[in-house]
Amino acid sequence: MPDIPDSRSLVPDPLAAPDDRELAAQAARGDVSAFEELVRLYQSPLYCYLYRMCRNPAEAEEYAQETFIKAWQGLPGFRADSSFKTWLFRIGTNLCINRLSRRRPTEPLPETLAAPDCDQPEIVHHQHVREERVRAALDRLPADQRSAVILSIYEEMSYGEIAEAMGRSVASVNALLYRARMNLRRHLEDAYRRGSV
């Protein structure tokens, strides 16, 4: 499995960068360099999010490219009611969920883990096993629940930002995350009972 960077470390310092709404407004007026700056700011976080959704590096890259194309085409209609990031993630979320819903279920290919460089290999092994089980449980969630969990945990978005990114109300996001937590608990408990946790 390729190393996926923690997207939180890739988000620029808001004090050092111009406001993304201002960059979006400049890009909507045809300023290509402003749009290039938006791509530079959000390419890695968007890719990381889409990778966690589809678990396929090539598809995540393709979805990210399509998301930026759709964003460029839709900039004249961008209302600065939300940040550019949540608007962009909404485009990516919709694109990814639509593609995933058309995909036929398949068995995931086993991924090879790199050998740990650690004095306590049992601990590292158990940690990798636990992480894989959580990933497998996430993969079993419906796409909208998986998206909400990833936006909440990995992208550290607030419920309001998730609602904007997913095109839902905050109450709907709250219910979605509750169902996702219940489903994750059930999937992990099932794995525990089968002895695979």
JOWO-V430538 format. One line per field, one symbol per residue. ss: DSSP state (2 for helix, 1 for strand, 0 for the rest). psi: psi as a letter, one per 30 degrees, with the letter a starting at -180 (. if undefined). burial: + if it has 24 or more other C-alpha atoms within 12 Angstrom, else -. A space follows every 10 residues. Layout:
BEGIN
ss = ???
psi = ???
burial = ???
END
This chain:
BEGIN
ss = 0000002222 0000000002 2222222200 0222222222 2222222222 2222002222 2222222222 2222222000 0002222222 2222222222 2200000000 0000000000 2222222222 2222222222 0022222222 2220000022 2222220002 2222222222 2222222222 2220000
psi = kkkkljfeff klkfffllkf eeeeeeefgg jeeeeeeeee efeeeeeeee efefhjeeee eeeeeeeeee eeefefgkkh elleeeeeee eeeeeeeeee ffkkklkkkk kkkkkkilfi feeeeeeeee eeeeeeeeff lleeeeeeee eeeefhklee eeeeefhlle eeeeeeeeee eeeeeeeeee eeefgg.
burial = ------+--- +--------+ ++++++++-- ---++-+++- ++++++++++ ++++++--++ +-++++++-- ++--+--+-- -+++++++++ +++++++--+ ---------- ---------- ---------- -+++++++++ ++++++++++ ++-++-+-++ +++++++--- --+--++--+ +-++--++-- -------
END
